[in-house]
Amino acid sequence: MSNPTEAFVPAPDGALWETVAPAKAGFDSERLKAAVAFAREQESPWPRSLYYPDGSYVGNVEWNERGPWTDIVGPVRERGGPAGLILKGGRIVAEWGDTARTDMTFSIAKSYLSVLTGIAFDDGLIRDVEEPVGKSVDDPAFAGPHNGQITWRHLLQQSSEWQGEIFGKSDQVDHNRQIGPGADNSRKGQRRELEQPGTFYEYNDVRVNVLGYALLQRFRRPLPDVLRERIMDPIGASQDWQWQGYSSSFVTIDGREVQSVPGGGHWGGGLFIGARDHARFGLLIGRKGEWNGRQILSRQWIERSLSPSPTLSNYGYLWWLAARPGLPSSSFSALGAGSNVIWVEPEQDIVAVLRWINGAQTDNFIDRLLAART
């Protein structure tokens, strides 16, 4: 075994993923054990079927969703139990639950869309994030006096104020939406007056799906294929993950039917993936796009992605940035309802993946993890 203090990357598909003892990785063993026990004990309150006994989908209940856009149009899969792992220097220092299980992951998919946008940028398919999307995507969705102003950056920072309907869902469904513990969604879905694109932040899944559609138009091939070829296979991810769209999200690209994929599981579908694959993904971003000596995604893109947005200081390009006292300023995360978390602290080369923890307890877990450092 090589020096446990050196950064390393795991072998492909989980094979021979080295572990390291907590003490050698700079953790107090008992405190780390307590942090893991906490994660296991604080299970998500969501039913494992993802449907409540009255037949209601968890998302519709979570976001107080009513009215004409509630239909579940993508696949839904029963979830597993609490699971996760912690990496230090690329090695596993702790692991619990079924980390290979390909569960739904909800809005963590948004951070994968961010990386796909980076590939398009690196390849020249997007010339400038400040350019209106309609300059390179000839589509009515990006035309007109309002939507024609929307840039790639606006979509990435959730400040686009895009207006319309795509795949049977209107942007209005997420007007007045709040997220996180204590969110008040009593007014969610009530139409409000739109602001100038780029001036107002709103967490809106329809507008993120518009980004996925725009990327499909630029790549001219299924986004899951691009992700597998350019990111997941090079970092040695499993072959088990899938990215599912909606029954309503098939579009014609160069004469063939292709499914556009969403940035979450709001109406079913989204990214079905295991915790170990998430950990590889987090490790790649924490190391500024480099994997085993190869630059897979440009440092420039990742640095832009992790820079504060003008409309929300703790949000980058579909990544959440450190936002409270006690967190390392360089840390960032991908977050999905349920709750699902990829938390990265690049300066210490730590990655933590959490599956199905009670979202109200995520910060408490991270505090415990940080307190376990020696």
C-alpha positions in Angstrom: 0.0 0.0 0.0 1.2 3.5 -0.8 1.7 6.3 1.7 -1.8 6.9 3.3 -1.1 10.7 3.4 -0.8 10.9 -0.4 -3.7 11.7 -2.6 -4.8 8.7 -4.7 -7.6 7.7 -7.0 -9.5 4.4 -6.6 -9.4 1.7 -9.2 -12.3 1.5 -11.7 -15.7 0.3 -10.7 -15.0 0.1 -6.9 -12.4 -2.6 -7.3 -9.6 -2.5 -4.7 -10.7 0.8 -3.3 -8.2 1.3 -0.5 -9.2 2.1 3.0 -7.3 4.0 5.6 -7.5 3.9 9.4 -9.1 7.0 10.9 -6.0 7.8 12.9 -3.7 7.6 9.9 -6.1 9.9 8.0 -6.1 12.5 10.8 -9.4 11.6 12.5 -10.2 10.7 16.1 -11.5 7.2 15.7 -14.2 7.4 18.4 -15.5 10.8 17.2 -15.6 9.6 13.6 -17.5 6.5 14.7 -20.0 8.7 16.6 -20.5 10.8 13.5 -21.2 7.7 11.4 -23.6 6.4 14.0 -25.4 9.7 14.0 -25.9 9.5 10.2 -27.3 6.0 10.5 -29.7 7.0 13.3 -31.0 10.2 11.6 -32.9 8.4 8.8 -35.0 10.4 6.4 -38.6 10.7 7.4 -39.7 9.9 3.8 -41.3 6.5 3.4 -39.1 4.0 1.7 -41.6 3.5 -1.2 -41.5 7.3 -1.8 -45.3 7.2 -1.6 -47.4 7.9 1.5 -50.2 5.5 2.5 -52.8 7.7 0.8 -50.9 7.4 -2.5 -49.3 10.8 -2.5 -45.8 11.1 -3.9 -43.2 12.5 -1.4 -42.3 15.4 -3.7 -45.9 16.6 -3.9 -46.2 16.5 -0.2 -42.7 18.0 0.5 -43.3 21.0 -1.7 -47.0 21.4 -1.1 -47.6 20.8 -4.8 -51.2 21.0 -6.0 -53.0 21.9 -9.2 -52.4 21.1 -12.8 -48.7 20.1 -12.8 -48.6 17.4 -10.2 -48.5 14.3 -12.4 -45.6 12.0 -11.9 -44.2 11.4 -15.4 -40.9 9.7 -14.7 -40.0 6.4 -13.0 -39.9 6.2 -9.2 -37.9 3.6 -7.3 -38.2 2.5 -3.7 -35.3 3.9 -1.7 -32.8 2.1 0.4 -31.8 2.8 4.0 -29.2 5.3 5.3 -25.8 4.9 3.6 -22.7 6.8 3.0 -19.0 7.0 3.0 -16.2 9.4 3.9 -13.0 9.8 1.8 -9.8 11.3 2.9 -7.1 11.7 0.3 -9.3 9.5 -2.0 -9.3 6.6 0.4 -12.3 5.3 2.3 -12.0 6.2 6.0 -15.6 5.2 6.9 -18.5 3.5 5.1 -22.0 2.4 6.1 -25.1 1.0 4.5 -25.4 -0.2 0.9 -23.2 2.3 -1.0 -23.6 0.5 -4.3 -27.4 0.7 -4.4 -28.6 2.9 -7.4 -31.2 5.0 -5.6 -32.9 8.2 -6.8 -30.8 11.2 -5.9 -33.1 14.1 -6.6 -31.4 17.5 -7.1 -27.9 16.3 -6.9 -28.5 15.8 -10.6 -28.3 19.6 -11.0 -24.6 19.5 -10.1 -24.1 16.8 -12.8 -25.8 19.2 -15.3 -23.4 21.9 -14.2 -20.5 19.6 -15.1 -22.1 18.7 -18.5 -22.4 22.5 -19.2 -18.7 22.7 -18.4 -17.9 20.0 -21.0 -20.0 22.0 -23.5 -18.0 25.1 -22.6 -14.6 23.3 -22.8 -15.6 21.9 -26.2 -16.6 25.3 -27.6 -20.3 24.3 -27.8 -20.9 27.2 -25.5 -18.8 30.2 -26.5 -19.5 32.4 -23.5 -21.7 31.9 -20.4 -22.8 35.5 -20.8 -24.2 34.9 -24.3 -27.9 34.5 -24.6 -28.8 30.8 -25.0 -30.9 31.7 -28.1 -27.7 32.7 -29.9 -26.7 29.0 -30.2 -30.0 27.2 -29.6 -32.5 28.0 -32.3 -35.7 27.3 -30.4 -38.8 29.2 -29.4 -38.0 28.4 -25.8 -35.2 31.0 -26.0 -36.8 33.6 -28.2 -38.8 36.7 -27.6 -38.2 39.9 -25.5 -38.0 38.1 -22.2 -36.6 34.6 -22.8 -34.4 35.9 -25.5 -32.3 37.7 -22.8 -31.6 34.6 -20.8 -27.9 33.6 -20.8 -26.3 30.3 -19.9 -25.1 31.8 -16.6 -28.6 32.8 -15.7 -29.7 29.2 -16.1 -26.8 27.9 -14.1 -27.4 30.3 -11.2 -31.1 29.8 -11.2 -31.8 33.5 -11.9 -33.1 33.1 -15.5 -36.8 33.8 -14.8 -37.5 31.7 -17.9 -41.2 31.7 -18.6 -43.1 29.0 -20.4 -44.0 25.3 -20.4 -41.7 22.4 -21.2 -42.5 18.7 -21.0 -46.0 19.5 -19.7 -44.7 21.5 -16.7 -45.0 25.3 -16.4 -42.4 27.5 -14.7 -45.3 28.8 -12.5 -45.3 25.5 -10.6 -42.2 26.6 -8.6 -43.0 30.3 -8.3 -42.6 31.4 -4.6 -40.9 28.1 -3.8 -38.7 27.8 -0.7 -36.3 24.9 0.1 -34.6 23.5 3.1 -35.6 22.9 6.7 -38.4 25.2 7.7 -39.4 26.1 4.2 -42.8 27.8 3.8 -44.4 26.7 0.6 -47.9 27.9 1.4 -47.7 30.2 -1.7 -45.8 27.9 -4.0 -47.4 27.7 -7.4 -49.1 31.1 -7.1 -48.1 33.2 -10.1 -45.9 36.2 -9.4 -44.6 39.0 -11.6 -41.4 38.0 -13.3 -38.2 40.0 -12.8 -35.5 40.9 -15.3 -33.4 37.8 -16.2 -30.3 37.6 -14.0 -31.7 39.8 -11.2 -33.7 37.3 -9.1 -32.9 33.9 -7.6 -35.6 31.2 -7.5 -35.2 27.5 -7.1 -37.2 26.3 -10.1 -37.0 22.8 -11.4 -38.7 23.6 -14.7 -36.0 26.1 -15.5 -33.3 23.6 -14.7 -35.0 21.2 -17.1 -34.8 23.9 -19.7 -31.0 24.0 -19.2 -30.9 20.2 -19.7 -32.9 20.7 -22.9 -30.6 23.4 -24.1 -27.6 21.2 -23.5 -29.2 18.4 -25.5 -29.7 20.8 -28.4 -26.0 21.6 -28.3 -24.6 18.1 -27.8 -27.1 16.6 -30.3 -26.9 13.3 -28.3 -28.3 12.0 -25.0 -26.8 13.7 -22.0 -26.4 10.4 -20.1 -24.2 9.2 -23.0 -22.0 12.3 -22.8 -21.7 12.0 -19.0 -20.7 8.4 -19.2 -18.1 8.9 -21.9 -16.6 12.1 -20.7 -16.9 11.9 -16.9 -18.1 8.7 -15.3 -16.1 6.1 -17.3 -12.8 8.1 -17.0 -13.2 8.3 -13.2 -14.0 4.6 -13.0 -17.6 4.8 -11.9 -19.8 1.7 -12.0 -22.0 0.8 -15.0 -25.1 0.7 -12.8 -26.2 4.3 -12.7 -28.9 5.6 -15.0 -30.4 9.0 -15.8 -34.1 8.8 -16.6 -36.3 11.4 -18.2 -40.1 11.8 -18.4 -42.6 10.0 -20.6 -43.2 13.5 -22.0 -39.6 14.6 -22.5 -38.7 12.9 -25.8 -37.6 15.3 -28.6 -36.5 14.8 -32.1 -32.7 15.4 -32.7 -31.4 15.0 -36.2 -34.2 12.7 -37.1 -34.2 10.4 -34.0 -36.1 10.4 -30.8 -34.0 11.4 -27.8 -35.1 11.7 -24.2 -34.2 15.0 -22.4 -33.3 14.4 -18.8 -34.3 16.5 -15.7 -32.3 18.0 -12.9 -34.0 16.0 -10.2 -36.8 13.7 -9.2 -39.5 16.4 -8.8 -41.9 14.5 -11.0 -40.0 11.2 -11.0 -37.0 10.2 -13.1 -33.6 11.8 -12.7 -30.3 10.3 -11.7 -30.4 6.8 -10.2 -26.9 6.2 -8.7 -24.9 4.7 -5.8 -23.0 6.5 -3.1 -19.7 5.2 -4.3 -20.2 6.8 -7.7 -21.2 10.1 -6.1 -18.0 9.9 -4.0 -15.9 9.6 -7.2 -17.7 12.6 -8.7 -17.2 14.7 -5.6 -13.5 13.8 -5.6 -13.1 14.9 -9.2 -14.6 18.3 -8.5 -12.7 18.7 -5.3 -9.5 18.2 -7.2 -10.4 20.8 -9.8 -11.3 18.3 -12.6 -8.1 16.3 -12.4 -8.1 12.5 -12.2 -5.0 10.4 -12.1 -2.9 13.1 -13.8 -5.5 13.8 -16.5 -7.5 17.0 -16.7 -11.1 15.8 -17.4 -12.8 19.1 -16.8 -11.1 22.4 -16.9 -10.0 24.1 -13.7 -11.4 27.4 -15.1 -14.9 25.9 -15.3 -14.8 24.5 -11.8 -13.5 27.7 -10.3 -16.4 29.6 -12.0 -18.9 26.9 -10.9 -17.8 27.4 -7.2 -17.9 31.2 -7.3 -20.8 33.0 -5.5 -23.7 34.1 -7.6 -24.8 37.8 -7.6 -28.3 36.8 -6.7 -27.4 34.3 -4.0 -24.0 34.3 -2.3 -24.0 30.7 -1.3 -24.9 29.4 -4.7 -22.6 28.8 -7.7 -23.4 27.0 -11.0 -25.9 24.6 -9.5 -23.6 23.9 -6.5 -24.1 25.0 -2.9 -21.3 26.9 -1.3 -20.3 27.3 2.4 -22.9 29.5 4.0 -22.6 29.4 7.7 -20.0 29.9 10.5 -17.8 27.0 11.3 -17.6 25.6 7.8 -14.4 25.8 5.8 -14.8 28.6 3.3 -13.6 26.3 0.4 -16.3 23.6 1.1 -19.2 23.1 -1.2 -22.0 20.5 -1.8 -24.5 19.0 -4.1 -27.8 18.5 -2.4 -30.9 16.5 -3.2 -34.2 16.1 -1.4 -34.7 13.1 0.8 -31.9 14.0 1.8 -29.0 13.2 -0.4 -25.6 15.0 0.0 -22.2 15.2 -1.6 -20.1 17.4 0.7 -16.6 18.3 -0.4 -13.8 20.1 1.5 -11.0 20.4 -1.1 -8.3 22.0 1.1 -8.4 18.9 3.3 -9.2 16.5 0.4 -12.3 15.2 2.2 -15.5 14.0 0.5 -18.6 12.8 2.4 -21.6 11.2 0.8 -24.9 10.9 2.7 -27.9 8.9 1.5 -31.3 9.3 3.1 -30.4 11.4 6.2 -33.0 13.6 7.7 -32.2 16.9 6.0 -32.6 18.9 9.2 -29.6 17.0 10.6 -27.2 17.3 7.7 -25.4 20.3 9.3 -25.2 18.4 12.6 -23.5 15.5 10.8 -21.0 17.8 9.1 -20.2 19.5 12.4 -19.5 16.1 13.9 -17.3 15.2 11.0 -15.2 18.3 11.3 -15.0 17.9 15.1 -13.5 14.4 14.5 -10.5 15.9 12.8 -7.3 15.8 14.9 
